[in-house]
Amino acid sequence: MSAIYPLTLLYDATCPVCSLEMDHLRVRNHQGLLAFIDINAAGFDPAPFGATLADMNAEIHARRADGEVIHGVQVLRLAYEAVGLGWVLRPTSWAPLRGLSETGYRLFARHRLSISRHAAPLIDAIRTLRARGMAKRMRECAGGVCDAPSRDDRRPT
């Protein structure tokens, strides 16, 4: 593949905002360029990733295909790129915005559980909408073959 992909995302599934975002990436991961590991799963060992669990709880980490471990906004940029949404976070790599985006992300990461508690109604609404959309797409399919284009197929490139 490349030196970057597949990219293994090491995330906190106990964080509702983080989990919601990983679910979004998982659904769009059509090319299988991303793998997902919950750092709070029973038996998870951070040692092979060269970081402590405290480090990983402080900000998202990932392991590139070449073995390099990266963290922070860079992980999110590469993950979005893998699922065809690189344009969304591309501005965070531009010099005028890079420092601000990295500081903002670290602030979010530090307070993500509190933010998740406050955003719970919004998170629940998003999950409900996504579930309804999935149910609708499943109803459009018959016998395991779907004639209706997927949501991604309907979007212009």
Contacts in CASP RR format, 6 or more apart in sequence:
PFRMAT RR
TARGET T0000
AUTHOR 0000-0000-0000
METHOD contacts of the structure
MODEL  1
MSAIYPLTLLYDATCPVCSLEMDHLRVRNHQGLLAFIDINAAGFDPAPFG
ATLADMNAEIHARRADGEVIHGVQVLRLAYEAVGLGWVLRPTSWAPLRGL
SETGYRLFARHRLSISRHAAPLIDAIRTLRARGMAKRMRECAGGVCDAPS
RDDRRPT
1 33 0 8 1.000
1 65 0 8 1.000
2 65 0 8 1.000
3 64 0 8 1.000
3 65 0 8 1.000
3 66 0 8 1.000
3 68 0 8 1.000
4 64 0 8 1.000
4 65 0 8 1.000
4 66 0 8 1.000
4 78 0 8 1.000
5 33 0 8 1.000
5 34 0 8 1.000
5 64 0 8 1.000
5 65 0 8 1.000
5 82 0 8 1.000
6 32 0 8 1.000
6 33 0 8 1.000
6 34 0 8 1.000
6 35 0 8 1.000
6 65 0 8 1.000
7 33 0 8 1.000
7 34 0 8 1.000
7 35 0 8 1.000
7 62 0 8 1.000
7 63 0 8 1.000
7 64 0 8 1.000
7 65 0 8 1.000
7 75 0 8 1.000
7 78 0 8 1.000
7 79 0 8 1.000
7 82 0 8 1.000
8 34 0 8 1.000
8 35 0 8 1.000
8 36 0 8 1.000
8 37 0 8 1.000
8 62 0 8 1.000
8 63 0 8 1.000
9 22 0 8 1.000
9 25 0 8 1.000
9 34 0 8 1.000
9 35 0 8 1.000
9 36 0 8 1.000
9 37 0 8 1.000
9 60 0 8 1.000
9 62 0 8 1.000
9 75 0 8 1.000
9 79 0 8 1.000
10 37 0 8 1.000
10 39 0 8 1.000
10 46 0 8 1.000
10 49 0 8 1.000
10 56 0 8 1.000
10 60 0 8 1.000
10 61 0 8 1.000
10 62 0 8 1.000
10 63 0 8 1.000
11 18 0 8 1.000
11 19 0 8 1.000
11 22 0 8 1.000
11 36 0 8 1.000
11 37 0 8 1.000
11 38 0 8 1.000
11 39 0 8 1.000
11 60 0 8 1.000
12 18 0 8 1.000
12 19 0 8 1.000
12 38 0 8 1.000
12 39 0 8 1.000
12 40 0 8 1.000
12 56 0 8 1.000
12 57 0 8 1.000
12 112 0 8 1.000
13 19 0 8 1.000
13 22 0 8 1.000
13 38 0 8 1.000
13 39 0 8 1.000
13 40 0 8 1.000
13 41 0 8 1.000
14 40 0 8 1.000
14 113 0 8 1.000
15 112 0 8 1.000
15 113 0 8 1.000
15 116 0 8 1.000
16 116 0 8 1.000
16 119 0 8 1.000
16 120 0 8 1.000
16 123 0 8 1.000
17 112 0 8 1.000
17 115 0 8 1.000
17 116 0 8 1.000
17 119 0 8 1.000
17 123 0 8 1.000
18 60 0 8 1.000
18 112 0 8 1.000
18 116 0 8 1.000
20 123 0 8 1.000
20 126 0 8 1.000
20 127 0 8 1.000
22 36 0 8 1.000
23 130 0 8 1.000
25 34 0 8 1.000
25 36 0 8 1.000
25 79 0 8 1.000
25 80 0 8 1.000
25 82 0 8 1.000
25 83 0 8 1.000
26 34 0 8 1.000
26 36 0 8 1.000
27 130 0 8 1.000
28 83 0 8 1.000
28 84 0 8 1.000
28 85 0 8 1.000
28 152 0 8 1.000
29 82 0 8 1.000
29 83 0 8 1.000
30 83 0 8 1.000
30 152 0 8 1.000
31 82 0 8 1.000
32 82 0 8 1.000
33 82 0 8 1.000
33 83 0 8 1.000
34 79 0 8 1.000
34 82 0 8 1.000
34 83 0 8 1.000
37 44 0 8 1.000
38 44 0 8 1.000
39 46 0 8 1.000
39 53 0 8 1.000
39 56 0 8 1.000
39 57 0 8 1.000
39 61 0 8 1.000
44 53 0 8 1.000
46 52 0 8 1.000
46 53 0 8 1.000
46 55 0 8 1.000
46 56 0 8 1.000
49 56 0 8 1.000
49 61 0 8 1.000
49 63 0 8 1.000
49 69 0 8 1.000
50 69 0 8 1.000
51 61 0 8 1.000
51 69 0 8 1.000
51 71 0 8 1.000
55 61 0 8 1.000
55 71 0 8 1.000
58 106 0 8 1.000
58 109 0 8 1.000
58 110 0 8 1.000
59 71 0 8 1.000
59 72 0 8 1.000
59 105 0 8 1.000
59 106 0 8 1.000
59 109 0 8 1.000
60 71 0 8 1.000
60 72 0 8 1.000
60 75 0 8 1.000
60 76 0 8 1.000
60 109 0 8 1.000
61 69 0 8 1.000
61 70 0 8 1.000
61 71 0 8 1.000
61 72 0 8 1.000
61 75 0 8 1.000
62 69 0 8 1.000
62 70 0 8 1.000
62 71 0 8 1.000
62 75 0 8 1.000
62 78 0 8 1.000
62 79 0 8 1.000
63 69 0 8 1.000
63 70 0 8 1.000
64 70 0 8 1.000
64 78 0 8 1.000
70 78 0 8 1.000
72 102 0 8 1.000
72 105 0 8 1.000
72 106 0 8 1.000
72 109 0 8 1.000
73 89 0 8 1.000
73 92 0 8 1.000
73 101 0 8 1.000
73 102 0 8 1.000
73 105 0 8 1.000
76 89 0 8 1.000
76 92 0 8 1.000
76 105 0 8 1.000
77 86 0 8 1.000
77 89 0 8 1.000
77 90 0 8 1.000
77 92 0 8 1.000
77 93 0 8 1.000
80 86 0 8 1.000
80 88 0 8 1.000
80 89 0 8 1.000
91 97 0 8 1.000
91 101 0 8 1.000
92 98 0 8 1.000
92 101 0 8 1.000
92 102 0 8 1.000
108 115 0 8 1.000
116 123 0 8 1.000
137 146 0 8 1.000
137 148 0 8 1.000
137 150 0 8 1.000
137 151 0 8 1.000
140 146 0 8 1.000
140 147 0 8 1.000
140 148 0 8 1.000
141 147 0 8 1.000
141 148 0 8 1.000
END
